[in-house]
Amino acid sequence: DVESVRFTDNQIGTTTDADLITIADGAVTILGGLTTTTMSVTSTFGVTSDFTVNTDKFIVNATNGNTEMTGNLEMSGDTATLTHSGSTGGLAISSAQHVDVESVR
C-alpha cells in the first residue's frame, strides 16, 4: 500500500475498493466512473450501456438504439442524406409547432 492506494497483482485500488483498475495485456478495465477533461479515442469506441452527453443533451438507449437530442441537428456537407431503411412502417417527422420543408421531390 502507498498511503490509501493499493497495488495487488495486476489491480490498483484503494483500501476500501481494491480492484478499481485492472491491467492486462492490451486492456485496462475500470470498475466505476472515469472523469477526464480531455479524451482522445484513436480506435473504435464501444459503449455497452446507455450513452449520454451532459446528462440529457444527447442520449442513446443501449437497449433499443433510440436517440434523444436537445438542440439542433446540422448537416453541413454539400449533399446530405437522411435514410430510413426499415422494412415496415414509415418515416415520421413531427413537431409541437410546425415543420418547414424547403423542397420535396
N, C-alpha and C positions, 0 to 999 in steps of 0.2 A: 504494500500500500504506500502511496505517496499522498500525504495528507488524507483527504477523503476519496481519492481516486484509486481504483483497484485495477491491477493488471494481472489477469489469471489466464494462462494458456493463450488462446487467441481472442480473448474477450477483454473489453475495457468497460468499466462501470464505476459506480460509487459504492460506498459501504452499505447502502440500503438497496441498491439495484445493480447487481454485479455484472449483468450481461447487456448493457445498453448498446454496445458496439461489438460486433463480431467480425473479425478479419479472416478471410480465406483467400486462396489463390484466385485472383481475378474478381473478387467481390468483397464488398463491405455491406453488412446488414446493420441497420439502425432500428432498434425497437424503441419507439417513442417518436417525438417530434424532432424536426430539423429546422432550425431558424438560421437564415443567412441573409445578408444584404445584397449579395450578388451571386448568381449561379449560372454557370455555362454548361450546357449539355452538348457533348460532341458526338453522340450516338443516339440510338432510339431511346426515347423517354417513355417507359411503360408505367402506366398507372392502373392498379387493380381495384381501387375503390373510387368513390366519388372524387372528382377533380374540381376545386373551387379556386377562384381568383378574388382576393379581397373580400372574403366571406360570402358575398352574394352578387358580385358583378358579372361573373361568368361561371356557370355550373354545368358539369357533365355528370349525369347519373350513371354510375357504373353498371347498374342492373339492366337498363334498357337503352342507354345511349341518348336519352332525351337531354336536350341542351337548353338552358335558360340564359338569357343575356340581358343585362341592364345597360342601356346605351345604344349607340348606332352601330350598324354593320356597314363598313365602307369597302367597296371593291374598286380599286384604283387602276387596274390593268386596262390596256387598250380594248380588250374584249374580256368579258367575264360571263360565266355561265352558272346558273343555279339549276341543278339537275335533280329531278325526282325519279328514282329508278325502282320504286315499289311496283309489285305486280298486281296489287289490288288497291282500291281506294284512289285518292287523287291528291293534288296539291292544294291546300287551302291557305289563303292569305287573309288574315283578319286583323281588325283594328278596333279599338274602342271609339275611335273618331272616324277617320276616312283613310282610304288608300289612294295615293297618287300614282297613276300609270302614265308614263310619258309616251310609250309607243307599244303596240301589240301587233304581231303579225301572225 
